[in-house]
Amino acid sequence: MPAYRTRAERFDDLVLDAVERLERRWTRQLDGTEFAVEDVPPSNPAPWEHGGVPLGRYFPADSGLPARIVVYRRPVESRATDAGDLADLVRDVVVEQVAHLLGRAPEDVDPGYGDAH
């Protein structure tokens, strides 16, 4: 029986691939950072978010909790036109959130940022 992967599991794999790619370059800076996937963002936007549904969020370390980056599966999937576009969009969302964590431009975090669009 062939291994069947759900859409959510395939999405998780895309996020993991994007994270692993960045961890090779930013090992020390990302040490201890948690990465997660949630289906949709909570209904209350962060104070800095204006308009639109966020595709991901960075939560700084706080009160003994590690820094955390969350990618929101359904909003990302709704913006992708096909499987290749989805992989590129996931990578860009992860890069953008890591850039926020590091206080750098996305292009500095991953020189290939935005190339596929």
Secondary structure, DSSP 8 states (H G I E B T S, - for coil): ------HHHHHHHHHHHHHHHHHHHSHHHHTT-EEEEESS--SS--TT--SS--SEEEE--BTTB--EEEEEHHHHHHH-SSHHHHHHHHHHHHHHHHHHHHTS-HHHH-TTTTTT-
